[in-house]
């Protein structure tokens, strides 16, 4: 009985998360990726931290001339964080990403 109840609860949580993600703005999604990266840096999970960093890299815009310089700087920071994560320097990763997340949140006025 417990596993059935647990399974139903998990299914409802998953449905809630899918709905939340599908209705999120691009700004909210970006912050969610940062949250995921930060959580997994705290947990010292290399795979999930680097997966989140890769998503952040994939979201960069190098085609817009105005955004290209900023994207290049962020790309370098994200790559550095991936490297530090592989070296298990999660404190550095957490510090960099939390600062970036706070900056984005302020920029989005959220």
C-alpha positions as CSV (number, residue, x, y, z in Angstrom):
1,X,0.0,0.0,0.0
2,X,2.8,2.4,0.9
3,X,4.5,2.1,-2.5
4,X,1.3,2.8,-4.3
5,X,0.6,5.9,-2.2
6,X,4.2,7.0,-2.7
7,X,4.0,6.4,-6.4
8,X,0.8,8.5,-6.7
9,X,2.3,11.3,-4.7
10,X,5.4,11.2,-7.0
11,X,3.2,11.3,-10.1
12,X,1.3,14.3,-8.8
13,X,4.6,16.1,-8.0
14,X,5.9,15.4,-11.5
15,X,2.6,16.7,-13.0
16,X,2.9,19.8,-10.9
17,X,6.6,20.3,-12.0
18,X,5.8,19.8,-15.7
19,X,2.9,22.3,-15.4
20,X,5.1,24.8,-13.6
21,X,7.9,24.5,-16.2
22,X,5.6,24.7,-19.2
23,X,4.0,27.9,-17.8
24,X,7.3,29.6,-16.8
25,X,8.7,32.6,-18.5
26,X,12.2,32.3,-20.0
27,X,13.5,34.4,-17.1
28,X,11.9,32.0,-14.6
29,X,13.4,29.0,-16.5
30,X,16.8,30.5,-16.3
31,X,16.6,30.9,-12.6
32,X,15.3,27.4,-12.2
33,X,18.4,26.1,-14.0
34,X,20.6,28.1,-11.7
35,X,18.7,26.7,-8.7
36,X,19.2,23.1,-10.0
37,X,22.9,23.8,-10.5
38,X,23.3,25.3,-7.0
39,X,21.4,22.5,-5.3
40,X,23.5,19.9,-7.0
41,X,26.7,21.8,-6.3
42,X,25.7,21.7,-2.6
43,X,25.1,18.0,-3.0
44,X,28.5,17.6,-4.7
45,X,26.8,15.9,-7.7
46,X,29.2,16.4,-10.6
47,X,26.9,14.9,-13.3
48,X,23.9,17.0,-12.4
49,X,25.8,20.2,-11.8
50,X,27.6,19.9,-15.1
51,X,24.3,19.0,-16.9
52,X,22.8,22.3,-15.6
53,X,25.9,24.2,-16.6
54,X,25.7,22.7,-20.1
55,X,22.0,23.9,-20.3
56,X,23.2,27.4,-19.3
57,X,25.9,27.2,-22.0
58,X,23.3,26.1,-24.5
59,X,21.1,29.1,-23.7
60,X,23.7,31.6,-24.6
61,X,23.2,33.9,-27.6
62,X,26.3,34.4,-29.7
63,X,24.4,35.6,-32.8
64,X,23.2,39.0,-31.5
65,X,26.1,41.4,-31.7
66,X,25.1,43.2,-28.4
67,X,24.7,39.9,-26.5
68,X,27.8,38.2,-27.9
69,X,30.3,39.8,-25.6
70,X,28.2,39.0,-22.5
71,X,27.6,35.5,-23.8
72,X,31.3,35.0,-24.3
73,X,32.1,36.0,-20.7
74,X,29.3,33.8,-19.3
75,X,30.5,30.9,-21.5
76,X,34.0,31.2,-19.9
77,X,32.6,31.3,-16.4
78,X,30.3,28.3,-17.0
79,X,33.3,26.3,-18.5
80,X,35.4,27.3,-15.5
81,X,32.6,26.1,-13.2
82,X,32.4,22.8,-15.1
83,X,36.1,22.4,-14.7
84,X,36.0,23.2,-11.0
85,X,33.1,20.8,-10.6
86,X,35.1,18.0,-12.1
87,X,37.9,18.9,-9.7
88,X,35.4,18.7,-6.9
89,X,35.8,22.4,-6.0
90,X,32.0,22.8,-5.4
91,X,32.4,25.8,-3.1
92,X,33.8,27.9,-6.0
93,X,31.1,26.7,-8.3
94,X,28.4,27.5,-5.7
95,X,29.9,31.0,-5.1
96,X,30.1,31.9,-8.8
97,X,26.7,30.6,-9.7
98,X,24.9,32.1,-6.7
99,X,26.3,35.5,-7.6
100,X,25.2,35.1,-11.2
101,X,21.8,34.0,-10.1
102,X,21.4,36.9,-7.8
103,X,22.4,39.3,-10.6
104,X,19.9,37.8,-13.0
105,X,17.2,37.9,-10.4
106,X,17.9,41.6,-9.8
107,X,18.0,42.3,-13.6
108,X,14.6,40.6,-14.0
109,X,13.2,42.5,-11.1
110,X,11.9,39.3,-9.5
